[in-house]
Amino acid sequence: MKALILTGSLLLILCSNSCKNSKSPWYYSLMISIQDASGNDLIKGIAYYPNPENILVGIVKPDVYTLNVSEPCCIKVKSLPLRIYENNYFIGYYDGFSDPTEVITFSMICSYIFKNDEEYEIITYWSPVSKKRQRMKCYRIDFDGKEYIPTLSNDYDSFSVATIILNLTI
């Protein structure tokens, strides 16, 4: 299984586009696996460019998806890069808010995964896991009317890890 990562480039984009403040940024990290109701990996086989510097991560080809941050509203980003990890997880690690941000809403279009061209909203809820290191953990994801509770992984530098199950009708 591979993993999609809401990316490291997102770190710089959010940081440079977030609300003006001179405080140190907070760090957010999230790994999301997407499966169908039978447990089939829906990310497997998605087109991506291998990252020659890190064999575990590739960058999903930009013509395959659209990913935006819609909230908080002070983020001005057209499209976010998306990374894939070895276990078919989308993965994101980013800093960009000088104060802890409790809710971040993403909108995503990806016909490869969702089997249509509709826009899907992913609402993530965050709380501090380390005030000293300024790290946040995702404690809840709302997607398509369902609530998902991520776990915190010590293997991936405090990444929140979740599996989203889609009920696809093709």
MARKE-120601 format. One record per residue (C-alpha): residue in three letters; x, y, z. Coordinates in steps of 0.02 Angstrom, whole numbers, plus 50000, padded with zeros to 5 digits. Example, Ala and Ser with C-alpha at 12.3 -4.5 7.8 and 13.67 -1.06 7.14 Angstrom:
+-------+-------+-------+-------+
! lovex !    xx !    yy !    zz !
+-------+-------+-------+-------+
!   ala ! 50615 ! 49775 ! 50390 !
!   ser ! 50684 ! 49947 ! 50357 !
+-------+-------+-------+-------+
//
This chain:
+-------+-------+-------+-------+
! lovex !    xx !    yy !    zz !
+-------+-------+-------+-------+
!   met ! 50000 ! 50000 ! 50000 !
!   lys ! 50068 ! 50175 ! 49958 !
!   ala ! 50032 ! 50338 ! 50047 !
!   leu ! 49985 ! 50510 ! 49985 !
!   ile ! 50063 ! 50656 ! 50075 !
!   leu ! 49990 ! 50832 ! 50086 !
!   thr ! 50168 ! 50890 ! 50049 !
!   gly ! 50329 ! 50970 ! 50107 !
!   ser ! 50315 ! 51103 ! 49974 !
!   leu ! 50152 ! 51144 ! 50060 !
!   leu ! 50262 ! 51196 ! 50207 !
!   leu ! 50333 ! 51341 ! 50111 !
!   ile ! 50172 ! 51385 ! 50020 !
!   leu ! 50068 ! 51395 ! 50177 !
!   cys ! 50204 ! 51484 ! 50273 !
!   ser ! 50228 ! 51616 ! 50140 !
!   asn ! 50042 ! 51635 ! 50108 !
!   ser ! 49974 ! 51627 ! 50284 !
!   cys ! 49913 ! 51771 ! 50390 !
!   lys ! 50050 ! 51898 ! 50428 !
!   asn ! 50133 ! 51863 ! 50595 !
!   ser ! 50313 ! 51853 ! 50653 !
!   lys ! 50290 ! 51707 ! 50774 !
!   ser ! 50369 ! 51538 ! 50739 !
!   pro ! 50260 ! 51422 ! 50635 !
!   trp ! 50167 ! 51269 ! 50700 !
!   tyr ! 50199 ! 51102 ! 50611 !
!   tyr ! 50060 ! 50990 ! 50544 !
!   ser ! 50083 ! 50815 ! 50472 !
!   leu ! 49953 ! 50696 ! 50403 !
!   met ! 49956 ! 50530 ! 50308 !
!   ile ! 49794 ! 50474 ! 50223 !
!   ser ! 49757 ! 50306 ! 50143 !
!   ile ! 49601 ! 50295 ! 50035 !
!   gln ! 49514 ! 50127 ! 50012 !
!   asp ! 49347 ! 50064 ! 49946 !
!   ala ! 49223 ! 49971 ! 50057 !
!   ser ! 49309 ! 49805 ! 50015 !
!   gly ! 49478 ! 49869 ! 50074 !
!   asn ! 49551 ! 49894 ! 49900 !
!   asp ! 49684 ! 50029 ! 49891 !
!   leu ! 49618 ! 50171 ! 49781 !
!   ile ! 49784 ! 50263 ! 49776 !
!   lys ! 49882 ! 50116 ! 49704 !
!   gly ! 49934 ! 50151 ! 49525 !
!   ile ! 49907 ! 50339 ! 49529 !
!   ala ! 50027 ! 50429 ! 49412 !
!   tyr ! 50174 ! 50510 ! 49501 !
!   tyr ! 50352 ! 50567 ! 49472 !
!   pro ! 50479 ! 50470 ! 49576 !
!   asn ! 50583 ! 50579 ! 49690 !
!   pro ! 50765 ! 50534 ! 49652 !
!   glu ! 50823 ! 50604 ! 49819 !
!   asn ! 50705 ! 50494 ! 49921 !
!   ile ! 50646 ! 50327 ! 49852 !
!   leu ! 50502 ! 50323 ! 49976 !
!   val ! 50416 ! 50479 ! 49909 !
!   gly ! 50356 ! 50533 ! 49738 !
!   ile ! 50260 ! 50685 ! 49679 !
!   val ! 50087 ! 50650 ! 49606 !
!   lys ! 50074 ! 50718 ! 49430 !
!   pro ! 49980 ! 50885 ! 49436 !
!   asp ! 49861 ! 50841 ! 49294 !
!   val ! 49790 ! 50697 ! 49399 !
!   tyr ! 49715 ! 50801 ! 49541 !
!   thr ! 49672 ! 50971 ! 49612 !
!   leu ! 49700 ! 51005 ! 49798 !
!   asn ! 49665 ! 51172 ! 49880 !
!   val ! 49656 ! 51242 ! 50055 !
!   ser ! 49488 ! 51329 ! 50074 !
!   glu ! 49498 ! 51370 ! 50259 !
!   pro ! 49573 ! 51463 ! 50348 !
!   cys ! 49526 ! 51596 ! 50224 !
!   cys ! 49689 ! 51691 ! 50240 !
!   ile ! 49781 ! 51555 ! 50141 !
!   lys ! 49799 ! 51609 ! 49959 !
!   val ! 49850 ! 51453 ! 49864 !
!   lys ! 49790 ! 51398 ! 49692 !
!   ser ! 49842 ! 51215 ! 49701 !
!   leu ! 49944 ! 51115 ! 49825 !
!   pro ! 50075 ! 50985 ! 49779 !
!   leu ! 50034 ! 50807 ! 49831 !
!   arg ! 50161 ! 50674 ! 49879 !
!   ile ! 50145 ! 50487 ! 49885 !
!   tyr ! 50229 ! 50377 ! 50015 !
!   glu ! 50281 ! 50194 ! 49998 !
!   asn ! 50122 ! 50125 ! 50077 !
!   asn ! 50002 ! 50220 ! 49962 !
!   tyr ! 49966 ! 50359 ! 50083 !
!   phe ! 49943 ! 50539 ! 50030 !
!   ile ! 50054 ! 50631 ! 50151 !
!   gly ! 50069 ! 50810 ! 50205 !
!   tyr ! 50186 ! 50895 ! 50321 !
!   tyr ! 50181 ! 51082 ! 50329 !
!   asp ! 50205 ! 51235 ! 50434 !
!   gly ! 50116 ! 51394 ! 50398 !
!   phe ! 50017 ! 51459 ! 50544 !
!   ser ! 50100 ! 51564 ! 50677 !
!   asp ! 49962 ! 51521 ! 50800 !
!   pro ! 49890 ! 51346 ! 50818 !
!   thr ! 49751 ! 51324 ! 50689 !
!   glu ! 49616 ! 51205 ! 50746 !
!   val ! 49525 ! 51175 ! 50582 !
!   ile ! 49598 ! 51161 ! 50406 !
!   thr ! 49482 ! 51125 ! 50260 !
!   phe ! 49547 ! 51053 ! 50097 !
!   ser ! 49451 ! 51032 ! 49934 !
!   met ! 49506 ! 50894 ! 49815 !
!   ile ! 49462 ! 50836 ! 49640 !
!   cys ! 49537 ! 50671 ! 49582 !
!   ser ! 49442 ! 50563 ! 49458 !
!   tyr ! 49572 ! 50424 ! 49477 !
!   ile ! 49521 ! 50399 ! 49659 !
!   phe ! 49341 ! 50460 ! 49665 !
!   lys ! 49290 ! 50396 ! 49492 !
!   asn ! 49210 ! 50565 ! 49451 !
!   asp ! 49260 ! 50748 ! 49430 !
!   glu ! 49168 ! 50812 ! 49584 !
!   glu ! 49252 ! 50917 ! 49717 !
!   tyr ! 49266 ! 50834 ! 49887 !
!   glu ! 49292 ! 50927 ! 50050 !
!   ile ! 49411 ! 50858 ! 50182 !
!   ile ! 49394 ! 50946 ! 50350 !
!   thr ! 49536 ! 50914 ! 50472 !
!   tyr ! 49536 ! 50955 ! 50658 !
!   trp ! 49699 ! 50987 ! 50751 !
!   ser ! 49765 ! 51005 ! 50928 !
!   pro ! 49941 ! 51033 ! 50997 !
!   val ! 50041 ! 50874 ! 51028 !
!   ser ! 50198 ! 50968 ! 51082 !
!   lys ! 50194 ! 51152 ! 51126 !
!   lys ! 50383 ! 51153 ! 51148 !
!   arg ! 50413 ! 51085 ! 50971 !
!   gln ! 50257 ! 51174 ! 50905 !
!   arg ! 50186 ! 51015 ! 50829 !
!   met ! 50002 ! 50983 ! 50796 !
!   lys ! 49909 ! 50818 ! 50782 !
!   cys ! 49755 ! 50785 ! 50679 !
!   tyr ! 49624 ! 50711 ! 50795 !
!   arg ! 49477 ! 50705 ! 50673 !
!   ile ! 49440 ! 50706 ! 50487 !
!   asp ! 49267 ! 50737 ! 50415 !
!   phe ! 49245 ! 50672 ! 50238 !
!   asp ! 49088 ! 50636 ! 50138 !
!   gly ! 48975 ! 50639 ! 50292 !
!   lys ! 49086 ! 50521 ! 50393 !
!   glu ! 49204 ! 50552 ! 50537 !
!   tyr ! 49377 ! 50470 ! 50543 !
!   ile ! 49491 ! 50467 ! 50695 !
!   pro ! 49677 ! 50466 ! 50648 !
!   thr ! 49807 ! 50381 ! 50755 !
!   leu ! 49973 ! 50462 ! 50799 !
!   ser ! 50123 ! 50371 ! 50727 !
!   asn ! 50290 ! 50377 ! 50816 !
!   asp ! 50370 ! 50293 ! 50664 !
!   tyr ! 50345 ! 50446 ! 50553 !
!   asp ! 50394 ! 50591 ! 50667 !
!   ser ! 50223 ! 50614 ! 50747 !
!   phe ! 50121 ! 50601 ! 50587 !
!   ser ! 49934 ! 50580 ! 50609 !
!   val ! 49882 ! 50427 ! 50507 !
!   ala ! 49706 ! 50389 ! 50443 !
!   thr ! 49616 ! 50277 ! 50318 !
!   ile ! 49466 ! 50348 ! 50227 !
!   ile ! 49340 ! 50221 ! 50162 !
!   leu ! 49241 ! 50268 ! 50007 !
!   asn ! 49075 ! 50192 ! 49957 !
!   leu ! 49093 ! 50207 ! 49769 !
!   thr ! 48951 ! 50176 ! 49650 !
!   ile ! 49018 ! 50157 ! 49474 !
+-------+-------+-------+-------+
//
